[in-house]
Amino acid sequence: MTRWIEDPSLDAPEGHHWVRPAPDDCPNCSCHTARTCEAAGWALAHRPTHQDGTPYTEPCPCEQKAEEAGHEVRTVMIELDGILNYVQAELHRSGIAAGRMLTEAVFAGHSPIHGDAPGPLRMGLHRPTERDDLRHIVVDDRGERWVMGPTSMRATITYRITGFWGTGEAR
């Protein structure tokens, strides 16, 4: 059965109220929506409250379980400029990078202003969406699909990833 919640974003000057379907609740906790817990988006979500508006005092059990699990190391097959390497990457289960992976530092990069990166760079990976280019999708050792990030930052400088470190650093 669909629940409905008031939508204050729509103006109703004649006195009626606009409503929209309520998001599905998480089946494992009563403090977040299913979408928040599935995407590990607790850091981006509003602080949960009880029906009467008082804030929750207990931590979210889904978030606690993710924090206890910590980071999960996976192996990702990445091909750049015809070179295929198996790269270790950490899947973050909590914090601002929750739901994303960050590889070990094995990539070369170039900045138009600062030139080549002074050392190897890490690459960020995120879950694919319908807007992502299929050529940038890689698969980890669990068969899950990820999208390669085209840039990396080092000391506040953004570098475009150009290849693997120590392989000629092709542009």
Secondary structure, DSSP 8 states (H G I E B T S, - for coil): ---EEE-TTS--TTS---EEE---B-SS-SSSBHHHHHTT-TTTS---B-TTS-B--S--HHHHHHHHH--EEEEEEEEETTEEEEEEEEE--SSTTTT-EEE-S-EEEEETTTEE-SS-B--EEE---TTS-GGGEEEETTS-EEEE-SEEEETTEEEEEEEETTTT---
